[in-house]
Amino acid sequence: MIGTVVATEYNFQSYTIEDIDFTKTPSSTFEWENFREKTQQVISYERYLHINWNRVISVYDQPLIRTSGRQRRAIYIIPEFSVLTDVPDDARRELPKICSVWPDDRTIRYNNL
């Protein structure tokens, strides 16, 4: 999983997995700088996602994915709301066979629509 790219379902940002932190869960807390209200507070990942993205966690004992942001600060994301974006190597090798269509085949497929 390390090095795999995932995207979050709530903000569609992509992240490269650097580690899985089994010591952190959605109930773990972090210091959140709320730029809209110009405040700082300690908040759980679960509460943050509920307030900002209207997401409700269903698995509370899942470990968090660690990645880094622009300033190389640790960012933790919840696997439940992440989707894999990488194409496995074996599937990548098959893509030309699946995606390449000769002009004659394209015409036949078009006429059969």
Legacy VTK file of the C-alpha trace (Angstrom):
# vtk DataFile Version 3.0
C-alpha trace
ASCII
DATASET POLYDATA
POINTS 113 float
0.000 0.000 0.000
2.908 2.398 0.618
3.328 4.539 -2.497
-0.237 3.928 -3.693
-2.244 6.985 -4.717
-5.701 7.452 -3.193
-8.309 10.185 -3.542
-10.693 11.320 -0.837
-14.394 11.130 -1.636
-15.227 14.405 0.082
-12.784 16.856 -1.559
-11.398 14.775 -4.457
-7.796 15.504 -3.510
-5.242 12.828 -4.301
-2.589 11.683 -1.852
0.287 9.217 -1.959
0.216 6.816 0.979
3.404 7.194 3.010
2.409 5.025 5.960
-0.488 3.439 7.813
-0.607 4.685 11.402
-2.110 2.013 13.624
-1.848 4.295 16.663
-4.377 6.782 15.245
-8.102 6.265 14.669
-10.965 8.558 13.624
-11.380 9.382 17.334
-7.802 10.724 17.547
-7.461 14.482 17.778
-5.406 17.148 16.052
-5.071 20.919 16.237
-7.309 22.449 13.593
-6.799 25.977 12.336
-10.223 27.158 11.235
-9.324 29.877 8.746
-12.945 30.968 8.236
-13.470 31.755 11.888
-9.806 32.551 12.593
-9.682 30.091 15.495
-7.663 27.082 16.571
-9.091 24.116 18.394
-8.372 20.488 19.176
-10.819 18.316 17.289
-11.168 14.635 16.371
-10.898 13.518 12.755
-14.410 12.157 13.068
-15.836 15.511 14.212
-13.850 17.450 11.606
-15.278 15.351 8.764
-18.778 15.678 10.149
-18.580 19.472 10.536
-16.810 20.268 7.259
-17.899 17.510 4.906
-21.071 16.084 6.475
-19.531 12.594 6.627
-20.379 10.027 9.284
-17.821 7.373 10.162
-19.043 3.797 10.424
-15.802 2.047 11.446
-14.197 3.638 14.490
-11.212 1.335 14.941
-9.693 1.783 11.471
-6.081 3.015 11.332
-5.397 6.270 9.517
-3.420 6.791 6.328
-0.476 9.161 6.710
0.610 11.392 3.855
2.214 14.821 3.567
0.920 18.165 2.440
2.659 20.953 0.568
4.684 22.021 3.579
5.605 18.397 4.349
3.297 18.436 7.377
1.709 15.111 8.200
-1.855 14.726 6.959
-4.008 11.850 8.164
-6.911 10.615 6.080
-9.559 8.039 6.854
-9.485 4.930 4.638
-13.287 4.654 4.694
-13.547 7.811 2.569
-10.593 7.056 0.267
-10.574 5.320 -3.105
-7.622 3.835 -4.967
-6.656 5.735 -8.087
-3.687 3.668 -9.246
-4.142 1.173 -12.049
-2.397 -2.135 -11.205
0.566 -3.011 -13.446
-1.141 -6.084 -14.925
-4.179 -3.996 -15.883
-1.969 -1.217 -17.255
-0.359 -3.732 -19.641
-3.822 -4.667 -20.951
-5.014 -1.089 -21.549
-3.708 -0.813 -25.118
-5.586 -3.980 -26.057
-8.792 -2.689 -24.506
-8.594 0.971 -25.508
-7.088 0.763 -28.990
-9.703 0.495 -31.702
-8.814 0.334 -35.403
-10.720 2.728 -37.698
-12.594 -0.162 -39.373
-13.671 -1.507 -35.988
-14.676 1.981 -34.916
-16.949 2.307 -37.973
-18.562 -1.071 -37.269
-19.152 -0.175 -33.624
-20.551 3.210 -34.651
-22.953 1.638 -37.173
-24.186 -0.858 -34.576
-25.200 1.820 -32.099
LINES 1 114
113 0 1 2 3 4 5 6 7 8 9 10 11 12 13 14 15 16 17 18 19 20 21 22 23 24 25 26 27 28 29 30 31 32 33 34 35 36 37 38 39 40 41 42 43 44 45 46 47 48 49 50 51 52 53 54 55 56 57 58 59 60 61 62 63 64 65 66 67 68 69 70 71 72 73 74 75 76 77 78 79 80 81 82 83 84 85 86 87 88 89 90 91 92 93 94 95 96 97 98 99 100 101 102 103 104 105 106 107 108 109 110 111 112
